[in-house]
Amino acid sequence: MNLFPFPTIRSGQSEFLDDARRVISSGKHLLAHAPTGIGKTAAALAASLEYGMDNGLLTLFLTSRQSQHRIAIDTLRLMKDVSGRNIIVVDIIAKQSMCPRGGAQRLFSGEFHEFCAREQRAHRCKYATGEDKSLIEDLMHTIYDVDSLVRLATACEVCPYKTALELGGVADVIVCDYNYLFSPVEDTILARLGKGLDELIVIVDEAHNLPDRIRDHLSDSISIFDLKDAIKESKTLKGNEMARLTHHLRGMTRIFDAFGKQTPVGGEIMLTVDDLVVRVDKILKEQLEPLDFDAFVRLISAGGEKIIKDGNYHSALEHLAAFLKGWPANEGASVRIFENKETPRISNRLLDPSILARGIFDHIHASILMSGTLYPEMIRDILGIEAERSILATYRSPFPKKNRIILSVPGTTTLYSKRDEMMYAKIGTNLNTVADIIPGNLAVFFPSYMIMNAVLQYLRSSKRIVREDRGMSKEDKDGMYDLLMHLKEEDGGILVGVMGGSFAEGIDYAANALDGVVIVGIPLSPPSIEVKSLIEYYNKKFGRGHLYGYTYPAMNKVLQAAGRCIRSEEDRGAIILMDDRFGMQKYLDCLPPDFRVIISDEWAEMLKEFFYQSNQKLKD
């Protein structure tokens, strides 16, 4: 069975498709650096479904981006049309996002799940009790995206999420978020479908994001305000045990005070498990019949349950109980921190995502982890994937080399020791030169908002500046993108943002929307306790602490931002790197083989020649 949906195959795509088929049939893992344009979605889905449908295996296509959901669904529709095979597809997002109930979207995540459970228990949700077999029959023969599924199910007065899960039981492929698989077992989609890991072929799109997603998912923190909210809740509860709980929680505020005295204002300190547990035990022993730590956590949890039963959708006590219960977990593979900032906070940050990922990759049938900015060996190591079952591959961009120039501008840097007004002015002057040469839209990405703001005062261009700010809503971002597309039809504009932000990673710029991208500096993380701990941890585990915990993550952000410029084989554009460190071998070694950097004092003339004169020098 051949499910590849196109009559011709692109350069590099054939190799990727062959590797994917070989890996899946042999039950291994392909970790692929596959640049934009290679057609990795079609190749990965074709290889997975060809084997999976013949062998009774479910394909999970995991992606965190809504735009990639649409691409996967469109590709699957084409596969079905071209092959004539019926492919049963489920497109599913968060339960809350699929809920048709009025007001559901305004609840916090934890509140929504309690709201949903309570409405079902009370039989107040008509969607939860509704059934429509004809809808399932329709969904089994027509591929719908998640928005269409929600509309259809809502019209039939059936829960869209329940409908998606029911269809998932017979599906060939499910398109969903990482969290549907990379979560504690009771939270995964497998628990709901009754499937085992060995029945899965997993495709992880934008796989460079997976380690941080797992770390964030399995990390937790409490602030002094979370503790005070828990105290307020405990005061509303009746009974001697609850009064005792309030007393102990008030005592816990002294722990924040004690940590605060040890920590400079605005600073942070590293904690051990005992730093918190011993202090809590000391508070518990202040009464005649002291509780131990675990009993105290159970008492807090019981208080939280009472708060929920009293009609609330969320409980600060429940959050506190979950935090304290998880505090001793993963000792040695996580770091515990107190931050003495505007909102004092105690955090437990996971360092090692393989704590969760290893058990998944060990047991699934096969997987494809792919991204246009993947470091295959690093991702294999930090996710704990068996080397013996892994195939590491790097594919070249299929786009014409003559359509792209990559220039490095000497004499500029955002290195901390060299940051001053003279350097910011020099960067601004160089940006003005680039803006004058670039014929259309230009994007400039900085390592931080602080540096962006420092440089912007020196940006003097006739082009309109479109600026990314912290905390922008989706509507604001969509409006910025629409404005940028409008400016493309005029004299062009300048988009300014930060590496790692939505405009540097989460948006596809269609129709050659950007004629150039400038990368200002290298977004190396500040030397926080978490970053230092990550470097130390990976140095002990792999002997590659700086590379895995510091350099690669920063260069990944650089490549993601640089990749916004050219999104199709017809696009043409320039990438300008403004930092002397891009000429250092340790950073050049982090770049893909086809990312040819030209370092020259004549960069401005070369940029003019690229856009306005013959580009013979850039051809193969």
Sequence and secondary structure as in RCSB ss.txt:
>XXXX:A:sequence
MNLFPFPTIRSGQSEFLDDARRVISSGKHLLAHAPTGIGKTAAALAASLEYGMDNGLLTLFLTSRQSQHRIAIDT
LRLMKDVSGRNIIVVDIIAKQSMCPRGGAQRLFSGEFHEFCAREQRAHRCKYATGEDKSLIEDLMHTIYDVDSLV
RLATACEVCPYKTALELGGVADVIVCDYNYLFSPVEDTILARLGKGLDELIVIVDEAHNLPDRIRDHLSDSISIF
DLKDAIKESKTLKGNEMARLTHHLRGMTRIFDAFGKQTPVGGEIMLTVDDLVVRVDKILKEQLEPLDFDAFVRLI
SAGGEKIIKDGNYHSALEHLAAFLKGWPANEGASVRIFENKETPRISNRLLDPSILARGIFDHIHASILMSGTLY
PEMIRDILGIEAERSILATYRSPFPKKNRIILSVPGTTTLYSKRDEMMYAKIGTNLNTVADIIPGNLAVFFPSYM
IMNAVLQYLRSSKRIVREDRGMSKEDKDGMYDLLMHLKEEDGGILVGVMGGSFAEGIDYAANALDGVVIVGIPLS
PPSIEVKSLIEYYNKKFGRGHLYGYTYPAMNKVLQAAGRCIRSEEDRGAIILMDDRFGMQKYLDCLPPDFRVIIS
DEWAEMLKEFFYQSNQKLKD
>XXXX:A:secstr
      SS  TTHHHHHHHHHHHHHTT EEEEE  TTS HHHHHHHHHHHHHHHHT EEEEE S HHHHHHHHHH
HHHHHHHH     EEE   HHHH  STTGGGS HHHHHHHHHHHHHTT  HHHH   HHHHHHHHHS   HHHHH
HHHHHTT  HHHHHHHHHTT SEEEE GGGTSS GGGSHHHHHT  GGGEEEEEETGGGHHHHHHHHT EEEEHH
HHHHHHHHHHT  SHHHHHHHHHHHHHHHHHHHHHHHS TT EEEE HHHHHHHHHHHHTTSSS   HHHHHHHH
HHHHHHHHHTT S  HHHHHHHHHHHTTTTTTSEEEEEE SSS EEEEEE  THHHHHHHHHHSSEEEEEETT  
HHHHHHHHT  GGGEEEEE    S GGGEEEEE TT    GGG SHHHHHHHHHHHHHHHHH SS EEEEES HH
HHHHHHTT   SSEEEE  TT  HHHHHHHHHHHHHHHTTT EEEEEETTSIIIII    TT  SEEEEES    
   HHHHHHHHHHHHHHS HHIIIIIHHHHHHHHHHHTTS  STT  EEEEEE GGGGSHHHHTTS TT   EE 
TTHHHHHHHHHHS  GGG  
